[in-house]
């Protein structure tokens, strides 16, 4: 139980530090603006969509696993 509390606190602290995630935003914006319509801009957009998809996929897997675990316990 203690390791779950420590993991939760670590994730909570990391989520409160947004400046770590904003380090490359200026560079991405400059690349996208300088090469609009090119393959670099399309690749950048695809990369952003891919990075957005992974957390939702992980949350979905956890939610489905939790649902089936709880359902199995009730039977």
PLY file of the C-alpha trace (Angstrom):
ply
format ascii 1.0
element vertex 75
property float x
property float y
property float z
element edge 74
property int vertex1
property int vertex2
end_header
0.00 0.00 0.00
2.87 2.31 0.82
4.40 1.98 -2.66
1.08 3.05 -4.24
0.96 6.16 -2.08
4.55 7.02 -3.01
3.84 6.48 -6.70
0.71 8.64 -6.50
2.57 11.44 -4.73
5.39 11.32 -7.29
2.91 11.61 -10.17
1.06 14.42 -8.42
4.28 16.38 -7.90
5.37 15.86 -11.51
1.99 17.02 -12.79
2.40 20.25 -10.85
5.59 21.12 -12.75
4.32 22.13 -16.21
7.46 24.06 -17.12
9.24 20.74 -17.69
6.83 19.93 -20.50
6.96 23.39 -22.11
10.69 23.27 -22.87
10.38 22.60 -26.60
7.14 24.39 -27.45
8.85 27.41 -29.01
10.95 25.20 -31.28
7.96 23.12 -32.39
5.99 26.26 -33.19
8.87 27.72 -35.20
9.26 24.51 -37.23
5.53 24.27 -37.92
5.29 27.94 -38.97
8.35 27.88 -41.22
7.32 24.76 -43.12
3.55 24.94 -43.34
2.12 22.30 -45.64
5.35 20.35 -45.90
6.07 16.85 -44.66
7.81 18.23 -41.56
4.65 19.99 -40.40
2.54 16.91 -41.12
5.02 14.74 -39.23
4.95 17.12 -36.29
1.15 17.02 -36.18
1.15 13.22 -36.38
3.68 13.07 -33.56
1.52 15.30 -31.38
-1.52 13.12 -32.03
0.47 9.99 -31.24
1.71 11.45 -27.96
-1.86 12.48 -27.04
-3.19 9.00 -27.81
-0.90 7.04 -25.46
-2.24 8.39 -22.11
-5.82 7.77 -23.19
-4.94 4.25 -24.26
-3.26 3.59 -20.91
-6.26 4.94 -18.98
-8.59 2.79 -21.08
-6.57 -0.36 -20.40
-6.55 0.37 -16.67
-10.30 1.10 -16.66
-11.19 -2.09 -18.56
-8.87 -4.18 -16.37
-10.37 -2.69 -13.24
-13.90 -3.31 -14.51
-13.24 -6.98 -15.22
-11.37 -7.41 -11.92
-14.30 -5.97 -9.96
-16.80 -7.96 -12.02
-14.91 -11.19 -11.38
-14.94 -10.49 -7.63
-18.75 -10.16 -7.57
-19.48 -13.49 -9.23
0 1
1 2
2 3
3 4
4 5
5 6
6 7
7 8
8 9
9 10
10 11
11 12
12 13
13 14
14 15
15 16
16 17
17 18
18 19
19 20
20 21
21 22
22 23
23 24
24 25
25 26
26 27
27 28
28 29
29 30
30 31
31 32
32 33
33 34
34 35
35 36
36 37
37 38
38 39
39 40
40 41
41 42
42 43
43 44
44 45
45 46
46 47
47 48
48 49
49 50
50 51
51 52
52 53
53 54
54 55
55 56
56 57
57 58
58 59
59 60
60 61
61 62
62 63
63 64
64 65
65 66
66 67
67 68
68 69
69 70
70 71
71 72
72 73
73 74
